């Protein structure tokens, strides 16, 4: 991107930028923030952070990711740290629209259970249909659980707006509030 000016990356046909933690040097977290902010500010393209401490020299902490989540075109993180506490912190405290994808196929169910958005998958190059089916099944199961909870909530007289807020939090896009589901459904 250097020297091309803003817009050169789009003209080159890029759709986005993957910002990976460094492989050989171990910058402090403040250095990661400055580095990734500089890159994000040099483009209007969406930028995806990539935290992969097992294959790089440093782990990007939850605090660092949450700071970077405030940069308008940093849209999310591919999280491969295997630290579910850290991943959960990011999901719980990220601003609206910031997504957390699993970066490890084997971690995907847990990341999604924490509220993650999906997976940036390696295995999908070989078994993409099966990965999609796994994600669809997971989301369908979540919807069945939510539907059962909604029915129970309706019976107790909770408001549809409260239930909708819970759905939006769990699925990140629950749509507009609707009338409560009838108890006999």
C-alpha positions in Angstrom: 0.0 0.0 0.0 2.9 2.3 0.6 3.5 4.8 -2.1 0.3 3.9 -4.0 -1.9 6.4 -2.1 -5.3 5.7 -0.8 -7.4 4.0 -3.4 -4.5 2.2 -5.0 -5.4 -1.0 -3.1 -9.0 -0.9 -4.4 -7.7 -0.2 -7.9 -5.5 -3.3 -7.6 -8.6 -5.4 -7.0 -8.2 -6.0 -3.3 -11.4 -6.6 -1.3 -9.9 -6.3 2.2 -6.7 -6.5 4.2 -5.6 -9.2 6.6 -3.5 -7.7 9.4 -1.4 -10.5 10.9 0.7 -10.3 14.1 4.5 -10.3 13.3 6.5 -13.5 12.8 9.9 -12.6 14.2 9.9 -9.5 16.4 7.9 -9.2 19.6 6.5 -5.7 19.7 4.6 -4.5 22.8 0.9 -4.2 22.5 1.2 -0.5 22.0 3.4 -1.2 19.0 0.8 -3.5 17.5 -1.9 -0.9 18.0 0.2 1.8 16.2 1.2 -0.6 13.4 -2.3 -1.8 12.7 -3.9 1.7 13.0 -1.3 3.0 10.5 -2.2 0.4 8.0 -6.0 0.8 8.5 -5.7 4.5 8.1 -3.9 4.1 4.8 -6.9 2.3 3.2 -10.6 2.5 3.0 -10.8 -1.3 2.6 -12.2 -3.4 5.5 -9.3 -4.7 7.6 -9.4 -8.0 9.5 -7.0 -8.6 12.4 -5.4 -12.0 12.6 -4.3 -13.2 16.0 -2.2 -16.3 15.6 0.3 -16.5 18.4 1.1 -20.1 17.7 2.7 -19.2 14.4 3.9 -15.7 15.2 5.9 -14.1 17.9 3.2 -12.4 19.9 -0.4 -12.7 21.2 -2.7 -9.8 20.6 -4.4 -9.2 23.9 -8.2 -8.6 24.3 -7.4 -5.0 25.3 -5.4 -4.5 22.1 -8.2 -6.0 19.9 -10.8 -3.9 21.7 -8.8 -0.7 21.1 -8.3 -1.6 17.5 -12.1 -2.4 17.2 -12.7 1.3 17.5 -10.9 2.0 14.2 -13.8 2.3 11.7 -12.5 0.0 9.0 -11.2 -2.7 11.3 -14.2 -5.0 11.1 -13.2 -8.0 13.1 -10.6 -10.5 14.1 -9.7 -14.0 12.9 -8.9 -15.4 16.4 -6.5 -18.4 16.6 -5.1 -18.0 20.1 -7.1 -20.9 21.5 -7.6 -18.7 24.6 -11.4 -18.9 25.0 -11.3 -16.5 28.0 -9.7 -13.9 25.8 -12.0 -14.6 22.8 -15.0 -14.3 25.1 -13.8 -11.0 26.4 -13.5 -9.6 22.9 -17.0 -10.8 21.9 -18.6 -9.5 25.1 -17.0 -6.0 24.9 -16.6 -5.3 21.2 -18.5 -2.5 19.6 -21.5 -3.1 17.4 -20.5 -4.6 14.0 -17.0 -5.9 15.1 -17.0 -9.6 14.4 -15.0 -12.4 15.8 -14.3 -15.4 13.6 -12.6 -18.6 14.7 -9.3 -19.0 13.1 -9.0 -22.7 13.9 -11.5 -25.1 12.4 -11.5 -27.2 15.6 -12.3 -24.2 17.8 -15.3 -23.1 15.7 -18.1 -24.6 17.8 -16.7 -23.1 21.0 -16.1 -19.7 19.5 -19.6 -19.7 18.1 -21.0 -20.8 21.4 -19.3 -17.7 22.9 -21.1 -15.5 20.3 -18.5 -15.6 17.5 -19.6 -14.9 14.0 -18.2 -18.0 12.2 -14.9 -19.3 10.9 -12.2 -18.3 8.5 -11.6 -21.9 7.6 -8.7 -23.8 6.2 -10.6 -27.1 6.0 -13.3 -25.5 3.8 -11.0 -25.6 0.9 -11.5 -29.4 1.0 -14.8 -29.9 2.8 -16.5 -26.5 2.3 -20.0 -28.0 2.1 -19.5 -29.9 5.3 -18.2 -26.9 7.1 -21.2 -24.9 6.0 -23.5 -27.7 7.1 -21.8 -27.7 10.5 -22.3 -23.9 10.9 -25.9 -24.1 9.7 -26.7 -26.9 12.2 -25.1 -24.9 15.0 -27.2 -21.9 14.2 -30.3 -24.0 13.8 -29.7 -25.5 17.2 -29.3 -22.0 18.7 -32.5 -20.9 17.1 -34.3 -23.9 18.6 -33.0 -23.1 22.0 -33.9 -19.5 21.6 -37.4 -20.4 20.4 -37.9 -22.6 23.5 -36.7 -19.9 25.7 -39.0 -17.4 23.9 -42.0 -19.6 24.5 -41.1 -19.9 28.2 -40.5 -16.2 28.5 -43.9 -15.4 26.8 -45.6 -17.6 29.3 -44.0 -15.5 32.1 -45.1 -12.2 30.5 -41.7 -10.8 29.5 -41.7 -8.2 26.8 -41.0 -9.0 23.2 -38.4 -6.2 23.1 -36.4 -7.9 25.9 -36.5 -11.2 24.1 -35.5 -9.4 20.8 -32.5 -7.8 22.6 -31.4 -11.3 23.7 -31.8 -12.7 20.2 -29.8 -9.8 18.7 -27.1 -10.3 21.3 -26.8 -14.0 20.6 -27.2 -13.9 16.8 -25.9 -10.3 16.2 -28.9 -9.6 13.9 -32.3 -10.5 15.2 -34.3 -8.0 13.0 -37.1 -5.9 14.2 -39.1 -6.7 17.3 -42.2 -8.7 16.6 -45.2 -9.8 18.6 -44.6 -12.6 21.1 -44.8 -16.2 19.9 -48.1 -17.7 21.0 -47.7 -20.1 23.9 -49.2 -23.0 21.9 -46.7 -22.7 19.1 
